[in-house]
Amino acid sequence: MNLTVYDIFIFSHQEFTEAAPVIHAVQQFVAHAPTTDHGEPYTIVDLCSGKGFLSMFLNALLPPQRIKNFVLMDKAWPMHG
């Protein structure tokens, strides 16, 4: 499958449009919630993550000092221990 720059833009735009409400909710939570009970940053678990666009968008938008890491899970990915 040969994708053009236009194809990639359309795909990314569609993914962003679908993820926008979740991105907004997570931004609001991170901005107003205290740190975890142990004072550590949050770990975000992205279930049914597909290609990981939601986590990529969140990683770019959220303050790094509030997020420890992202864990992406999808049935298409094999288990590795």
GIZIDA-V800752 format. One record per residue. N is the residue number from 1. PHI is phi in whole degrees, 0 to 359 (NA if undefined). OMEGA is omega in whole degrees, -180 to 180 (* if undefined). D_LAST is the distance of its C-alpha to the last C-alpha in Angstrom with 2 decimals. Layout:
n->N phi->PHI omega->OMEGA d_last->D_LAST
n->N phi->PHI omega->OMEGA d_last->D_LAST
This chain:
n->1 phi->NA omega->179 d_last->31.71
n->2 phi->259 omega->179 d_last->33.76
n->3 phi->263 omega->174 d_last->33.61
n->4 phi->268 omega->176 d_last->36.45
n->5 phi->301 omega->178 d_last->36.40
n->6 phi->299 omega->179 d_last->38.07
n->7 phi->301 omega->-179 d_last->35.34
n->8 phi->295 omega->178 d_last->32.65
n->9 phi->298 omega->-179 d_last->34.88
n->10 phi->298 omega->-180 d_last->35.47
n->11 phi->297 omega->-180 d_last->31.79
n->12 phi->297 omega->179 d_last->30.92
n->13 phi->297 omega->179 d_last->33.96
n->14 phi->296 omega->178 d_last->32.99
n->15 phi->299 omega->180 d_last->29.44
n->16 phi->296 omega->-180 d_last->31.04
n->17 phi->300 omega->180 d_last->33.65
n->18 phi->290 omega->-176 d_last->31.16
n->19 phi->272 omega->-173 d_last->29.07
n->20 phi->307 omega->180 d_last->32.19
n->21 phi->297 omega->179 d_last->32.63
n->22 phi->290 omega->178 d_last->29.08
n->23 phi->302 omega->180 d_last->29.49
n->24 phi->299 omega->-179 d_last->32.78
n->25 phi->297 omega->-180 d_last->31.46
n->26 phi->291 omega->177 d_last->28.62
n->27 phi->301 omega->180 d_last->31.19
n->28 phi->295 omega->179 d_last->33.55
n->29 phi->298 omega->-177 d_last->31.06
n->30 phi->295 omega->-179 d_last->29.93
n->31 phi->291 omega->-172 d_last->33.59
n->32 phi->248 omega->-178 d_last->34.92
n->33 phi->273 omega->174 d_last->32.26
n->34 phi->289 omega->175 d_last->32.11
n->35 phi->292 omega->179 d_last->29.05
n->36 phi->296 omega->-179 d_last->26.52
n->37 phi->303 omega->-178 d_last->27.78
n->38 phi->262 omega->179 d_last->26.67
n->39 phi->77 omega->-179 d_last->28.24
n->40 phi->266 omega->174 d_last->25.07
n->41 phi->294 omega->-178 d_last->24.55
n->42 phi->278 omega->167 d_last->22.70
n->43 phi->253 omega->-180 d_last->19.17
n->44 phi->258 omega->178 d_last->19.58
n->45 phi->257 omega->-179 d_last->17.13
n->46 phi->257 omega->180 d_last->18.18
n->47 phi->280 omega->-177 d_last->17.56
n->48 phi->54 omega->-170 d_last->18.52
n->49 phi->286 omega->-180 d_last->18.62
n->50 phi->58 omega->-180 d_last->19.58
n->51 phi->275 omega->175 d_last->20.38
n->52 phi->90 omega->-178 d_last->20.03
n->53 phi->299 omega->-179 d_last->23.79
n->54 phi->301 omega->180 d_last->24.03
n->55 phi->295 omega->177 d_last->21.66
n->56 phi->296 omega->178 d_last->23.51
n->57 phi->298 omega->-180 d_last->26.81
n->58 phi->297 omega->179 d_last->25.85
n->59 phi->300 omega->180 d_last->24.61
n->60 phi->283 omega->-172 d_last->28.01
n->61 phi->259 omega->-175 d_last->30.05
n->62 phi->272 omega->178 d_last->28.78
n->63 phi->293 omega->-175 d_last->29.86
n->64 phi->298 omega->180 d_last->27.12
n->65 phi->288 omega->-180 d_last->28.21
n->66 phi->262 omega->-176 d_last->27.33
n->67 phi->238 omega->179 d_last->23.76
n->68 phi->281 omega->178 d_last->20.93
n->69 phi->194 omega->177 d_last->18.33
n->70 phi->242 omega->175 d_last->17.29
n->71 phi->242 omega->-179 d_last->14.08
n->72 phi->258 omega->-180 d_last->14.43
n->73 phi->227 omega->178 d_last->13.20
n->74 phi->207 omega->-178 d_last->14.75
n->75 phi->296 omega->180 d_last->14.74
n->76 phi->284 omega->-177 d_last->15.49
n->77 phi->262 omega->179 d_last->12.19
n->78 phi->288 omega->178 d_last->9.50
n->79 phi->282 omega->179 d_last->6.03
n->80 phi->234 omega->176 d_last->3.80
n->81 phi->77 omega->* d_last->0.00
